[in-house]
Amino acid sequence: MPAGGKLGIVVYSSLRQESLSMPKKRSSSRAWLKEHREDPYVQRAHKDGYRSRACYKLLEINDKDRVIRPGMTVLDLGSAPGGWSQIAAELVGSNGRIVASDILPMDSLAGVEFIQGDFTEEAVFDQLLNLVGDAPVDVVLSDMAPNMSGLNAVDQPRAMYLVELGLDLACRVLAPGGAFVAKVFHGEGFEPLMTEARRHFGKVLTRKPEASRPRSREVYLVASGFTG
């Protein structure tokens, strides 16, 4: 695990999966809520019984790249509110296993083992490794993002740090041939991250799912064929 331990003021969560929580800034909350309610993927998620619109991002990625298959073991970092864990559990089926973790609480999901805590802290990191045990992990997922300040010079390094930590953990637990799927933001540090991923995986590419809002700088790193 990289030095540095706890992230301190960098609080992450896949509440960036765009759940129904109201933004804190009142000045933009009404416009955000109107856009959110009218978002076709939000409406579709309600209809389909999914926890977030981000579910469709993972579904599209998996349709194209087949990284999650029945019987696999999947580790989901920054899992709350549970959208990606929900999809992963459906994809791996009754013979698969999902281990999830987030700083924030997450309502229980059938077939998902959840640890609440900051995986960048040694105690939580060890708890995750102990829960996984000796069983090989087939896929590591990360839809993590920092709480954005609106200052790119601050937000981009924080976001890249989270991806780097996720990649480091993936390289520790993945079985040969395993995959790593993570949210990444274009900007400083993007190309070095891609270079580092290529050192450990046979195939590395990016996807921009249709459910990603066009104005967002986010893309998804899809690295498969873990070589160690």
N, C-alpha and C positions, 0 to 999 in steps of 0.2 A: 504493500500500500504506500502511495507517495507520502513524503513527509508533509507535515502541516496539520494532520489530525483534523479537528473540527473546522468546518467552514466559517465559523464565526457569524458575521452578519449576512452571509450568503444563505438565504433560506430557499430551499428548492421544494418543488412538489409538482406532480403531474396534474395538479389543479390547472396547470398550463394545458392540460387536455381539454380545457374550456368547459368545465362543468357549469352548473347554473348559478354559481356564487356571484353576488353583486360586487363590482369593483369598489375599491375604497374611495376613489376620487369622485366626489359628487359631481364635479364639473363635467365629467364625461360619462357618468353612469347611465343617464337617460338614453343618450345616443347608443351607448354600448348595448344596453338592454334591448332597445328596439331592434338593433341589428341582430342581436343574438336570437331573439324570439322569431325573427323572420328568416333566420338561416335555415335553408332546407335540410342541412345535415342535423341540426338540433331537432327540428320537427321529426325527421326520420328516426333519430335515436329514441325519442319519446315513443314513437309508434312501435319500434322494434324491441323496446324494452332494454336498451343499452344505456350505460351510465354516462357516456359522453359522446360527443361528435367525433372524438379522436378514434373511436372504434373503427370507423370507416377508413382511417388512414392505415391502420394495421391490416385490415382486411384486404385493402388494395395491394399493399406491399406483399402480403402473403400470396395473393392470387398470382402476382407476377414472379415472385422469387421462391415460393414454397419453402420458406425457412422453418416454419412450424408444421409438424406432421403428427399424426396419431402416435401415442405412446412416448412422446418426448418429455424431457424435463426442462422446464423454462424458469429462468430467474428474471423477475420484473422489478426494476429499480425505479423508485419514484412513482409508485403504482396508484396512489389515491387520485381520483375517486374510484378507480377500479376498472376503467374501460378496457385497457389492454389486457389485464388479468382475465377479465370476463371473456374476451375473444380468445385468448390463449387457451383457457380452460375448455372452451368449445372445440378448439382445433386439436388439442392433444387427446381429448376423450377420457374415458374412465381408466385407461391404462397409463395415462400420462400424469405429470406432476407439475404444479405451479407453486413456486416460492416467491412471495412478493414483499416489498419493503417500502416504507415512506415515513417521513417525519410526521406527517399528519395521520390521524386515525382513518381507517377505511372499513366500511361496513363489510361484514363477512360475505364470502362467496363460496359456493359449493366447489370443492376440489382445490381451493387456494389456501396455502399456509402463509399467514401474514405476520411480519415483524414490524412493529412501529419503532422508529428511531432513525437517527442519522447514520447511514452506512459508512460515512467518512470517519466516524468515531470508532476507535479500536474495539470497544466492547460490542457495538452493534455489528461491526464487520465480522468479528469472531462468532457472534451468534448466528449470523447468516451462514458462515462456513460450516459451523457445527450442524445447523439444520439440514444443509445440503448433504453433509457427510461425505462418504466416499463415492456416492453415486455421481456419475459424470453428468454435467450440465450440457444440454444440447444447444440451447439458445439463451442469450442474455439480451433483454430488452431494456431500453431507457428512453422514456419520453420526458425526462427531467429538463427543467429550465429554471434559472434563478428568478426571483421576484425582480421584475424589470424596473430600473430607476428612470428610464428614458434617456440616459446618457450612454451612447454607444461605447465610449471609451471605458466605461465601468461595466456595462452589461455583457459585452462580447467576451472579455477575459473570464468573467464568472461563468458564462455559458460553456466556454471551451474547457474550463477546468472541470466542470461536471462530466463532460463527455470523456475527457482524459481519464478521470477516475473510473468511469464505467468501463472504458476499454481496458484499463489496468486490471480491474476485477474480472472481466471476461477472460483475459489471458491467463488468469490464475485458476479458473474453474471449468473452462470449456473442455469438452472432449475433442479429440481430433476430428476435424470435419465440421465442428460446430459453427454457430453464427452469432453475430452481434448486430443489433439494429438499434440505432440511436438518433434522436433529434439533434441536429447540428444547425448552426446559423452561419451563413456566409459572412466572411469578414476576416479580420486578423486571426491567424492561427488555424484557419481552415485547411490550407494546403499542407502544412506540416502534420496535421492530424491525419489527413488522407495518406500521406507518405508512411506514417507510423502504422496505420492500419494495414497497409499493403505488406509490411514486414511480417505480419502474423497471419494473414488470410490470403487464400488463393484467388479470391474474387472480391473486389471492392468497387461499389458504385453508389450513386445517390438516386433517390426517388423524390419526386414532388407530387404527393397524392392529390387527387382532386379535392379532397376535403380540407387541404391546407389552404388558408385564405391567400389569394393572389398577392396581396400587399406584404405578406409575411416573408421574412428572409429565411425561414426555416426550410430545411430539406432533411431527408432521412438517409443516414449512412447505413448501407446494407452490406455487411462484410460476411462472407461465407467461406467455407473450406478452411477452417482454422488449422494452421500448421504447427502451432506451438511457439 
